[in-house]
């Protein structure tokens, strides 16, 4: 399954058609983390998975990790499965993966 995301933005405070308030739109883009997302994607991490999803899929693979945060559990999983650090990055709520790593993660998920 591929990951997709859609962001909706208001063109102006009045939500009137025909014109865009550039500063209002820029504030929304910054507030939703779009510049950071684009930066991560440009660094070669086009795929992302919610940390909650990773933790839910793999929680049983690492005994003794009950009660760990989704972020810590995800980090431990990536090290346990020996995924090279250059192939992934952790965000606040997302795991960012380089091309090819999403398929590997899905394969691991299907065969724990």
Residue pairs with C-beta under 8 A, 6 or more apart in sequence:
1 106
3 47
3 48
3 49
3 102
7 32
7 34
9 25
9 28
9 29
9 32
10 24
10 25
10 28
11 17
11 19
11 20
11 21
11 24
11 25
12 19
12 20
12 21
12 24
12 25
13 21
13 24
29 35
40 48
40 89
40 91
40 96
43 89
44 98
44 99
45 88
45 89
45 96
45 97
45 98
46 97
46 98
46 99
47 96
47 97
47 98
47 99
47 101
47 102
48 91
48 94
48 95
48 96
48 97
49 94
49 95
49 97
49 102
49 105
50 93
50 94
50 95
51 70
51 71
51 73
51 74
51 90
51 93
51 94
51 95
52 70
52 93
54 70
54 73
54 74
54 77
54 95
54 105
55 70
55 73
55 74
57 109
58 73
58 77
58 108
58 109
58 112
59 65
59 66
59 73
60 112
61 77
61 80
61 112
62 73
62 76
62 77
62 80
65 72
65 73
65 76
68 76
71 90
71 92
74 90
74 95
75 90
78 85
78 88
78 95
81 108
83 101
83 104
86 98
87 97
87 98
87 101
88 95
88 96
88 97
88 98
88 101
89 95
89 96
90 96
97 105
